[in-house]
Amino acid sequence: MATRKKTPPTSPAASRALVPLPGTLQPLGDTTRLDKLTRVGSDSIVTVDGVRGVFTPVGAKDGQPLGSDERKNLQTVIDELRKEVGRLQSDTLQLAVELAALRERPSAPDDFASAVQQSLDEVQQRMATMRNSMSNFAVREFKLEADVFVQVSPLGSIEYRFVQPGDNINPTALSKLSLHLVPVPKNNLAGVWTPNFFQPELGLAGLPDLQPTQLQRLEAAGLFSIGELLQIGTRARAQAYLEALLGTERKRLALWAQQAALMTLRGVNGGAAMVLIDAGFGSFDALAATDAATLAKAYARLRRKHPEWSAPAADAVLALQWVRAARQYLGLPELPELPVTES
């Protein structure tokens, strides 16, 4: 009499959520590991959502008492789930902090003054580059008039901010802000990016180690050049916003600001900025305090050491230009011209 080969019984599709096991399903978090579970029965083949697989029992059937191994398995699962909940809560808090920084809007007078300064600097720089055969252009006067929401802070200072679309503000709390600025000519070129020495219009794509997604976020926030980045990079509120926007630490943001400042010098790209920093000339103060020969020699040595940075070559003439630019920006006396030697 022929006998039929028995096949393992199949269980109905699971109606409860299954806990991922090692070697079967990938856990949600990197810390979720259930490699300490003890097998308490024989394996069987099951079908879940139309997919057949091997089921390894680690607990008792419903209604049956738990043994010691099963209790240990249950406690392991609980411990791992607690870790996963803790990780998710930590991530949620971090995301909430970043979201709050992104949503935070200026309200204090200092923030308003900084915003006006940034806007005026940007307008003036763009106007300075507009030339034709008849005239140069500059901002002569600036007038601003807008509705603002006004409130008194607990410290007794008046705070105000511009009304945003969708704001539900009591009309009695609205006021009219009027600002009329008249320019006063500068006595020198300190703090000015003159076109002969500087290139603040250089794009942000040249910043070392700036990822494409980070570049897209900066451009979406209205920043396209290293000059624009530097104009807001020194403000504490803007720094917090940029950290959240780029998903980076303040140390990395400070390094980008340092590199961007050097890249405003004509002839300096991202690689040259890294060479100057590595050579000990990572600021305008350091550049202004050295001589062209020393700078050119140190730059050439570090450039040969790091060919992967793709820094351009710089002779003594270009090095002198960088020194002069730094001294002009800091308001220091000009250096004498290099003597011309006849061959």
C-alpha positions, 0 to 999 in steps of 0.5 A, spaced: 500 500 500 502 506 497 503 511 503 503 519 501 509 523 504 506 528 509 507 536 508 508 540 514 501 544 516 500 551 514 497 556 518 492 561 516 495 568 514 497 572 521 492 577 523 497 581 528 503 585 527 509 581 526 516 582 530 521 582 525 526 576 527 534 576 525 535 573 518 527 574 516 525 581 516 529 588 516 528 591 523 526 598 523 531 601 527 539 600 527 538 598 534 533 593 534 536 586 535 532 580 537 538 575 536 537 573 544 531 569 542 530 562 544 527 557 540 521 553 544 518 549 538 519 546 531 519 550 525 513 550 520 511 553 514 506 559 514 503 564 509 503 571 510 500 576 505 501 571 500 508 569 501 510 563 504 516 562 509 519 559 515 515 560 522 520 559 528 516 559 535 519 563 541 512 563 545 506 559 548 500 558 544 494 563 546 491 561 553 497 556 555 502 558 561 509 561 559 515 557 560 522 560 563 524 561 556 518 564 553 518 569 559 525 571 557 523 572 549 518 576 551 522 580 556 527 581 550 522 583 545 519 588 550 526 591 551 528 592 544 521 595 543 522 600 549 529 602 545 525 603 539 520 607 542 526 611 545 530 612 539 523 614 535 522 619 541 529 622 540 528 623 533 521 626 534 524 631 538 530 633 534 525 634 528 521 638 532 527 643 534 529 643 527 522 645 525 521 650 530 528 653 528 525 653 520 519 656 522 522 662 527 521 669 524 524 675 526 521 679 531 526 683 535 528 690 533 536 687 532 533 682 527 530 687 523 536 692 523 540 686 521 535 684 515 535 692 513 543 692 513 543 685 509 538 688 504 541 694 503 548 691 502 546 687 497 542 692 493 548 697 493 553 691 491 548 690 485 548 697 483 555 698 484 556 693 478 551 696 473 555 701 469 554 704 462 558 709 458 555 715 461 554 713 469 555 709 475 549 707 479 549 707 487 543 707 492 542 714 494 536 714 499 532 708 502 525 708 504 521 703 507 513 703 509 509 697 512 504 694 516 507 690 522 505 687 528 507 690 535 507 687 542 511 689 548 516 683 551 516 681 558 523 685 558 519 692 556 522 692 549 517 693 543 518 687 538 515 687 531 515 683 525 511 683 518 505 680 518 505 674 514 499 671 510 494 667 514 496 670 520 490 672 525 492 678 528 487 683 532 487 689 528 488 694 534 495 690 535 497 693 528 502 699 527 505 702 521 513 702 520 516 707 516 524 708 515 527 713 511 535 712 510 540 717 508 547 715 506 553 718 509 559 717 505 565 712 507 572 715 509 575 709 506 574 702 503 574 698 509 569 693 509 567 694 502 568 688 496 571 693 491 570 689 484 578 690 483 580 685 489 573 681 490 568 677 487 562 676 492 558 674 486 561 667 486 556 662 486 555 657 492 557 651 488 564 652 489 564 651 497 568 645 498 564 639 501 557 642 499 552 637 497 547 638 491 541 637 496 544 643 501 546 647 495 538 646 493 536 648 500 540 654 500 538 657 493 531 655 495 532 660 501 534 665 497 542 665 497 546 664 491 553 667 492 558 667 497 557 674 498 550 673 500 552 667 505 557 671 508 552 677 509 547 673 514 552 668 516 554 672 522 547 673 525 546 668 531 539 667 529 541 666 521 546 661 524 541 657 527 536 657 521 542 655 517 544 649 521 537 646 521 536 648 514 543 644 512 543 639 517 550 640 519 553 642 525 556 649 527 563 647 526 562 645 519 558 652 518 563 656 521 568 653 516 564 654 510 564 661 512 571 662 513 572 659 506 567 663 503 570 669 506 577 667 502 573 666 496 571 673 495 578 674 493 579 674 486 583 668 484 581 664 490 576 658 489 574 653 494 581 649 493 585 655 494 581 657 500 583 650 503 590 651 501 590 658 505 587 655 511 592 649 511 598 654 510 596 658 516 592 664 512 585 663 514 583 670 515 584 677 512 588 679 519 593 673 517 593 675 510 594 683 511 600 681 516 604 677 511 608 679 505 607 677 498 613 672 498 612 669 504 605 668 502 606 665 495 612 660 498 607 657 503 601 657 498 606 653 493 608 648 498 601 646 500 598 646 493 603 641 491 602 637 498 594 637 496 593 636 488 586 633 490 584 640 492 585 643 485 587 649 487 590 654 482 597 656 482 599 663 485 605 667 484 608 673 488 603 678 484 597 674 485 599 673 492 600 681 493 593 682 490 590 678 496 595 681 501 592 688 499 585 686 498 585 684 505 589 690 508 584 694 504 578 691 507 581 691 514 582 699 513 590 698 514 595 703 510 596 701 503 602 697 501 607 700 496 607 698 489 612 692 487 619 695 484 619 694 476 626 690 474 628 691 467 631 684 464 
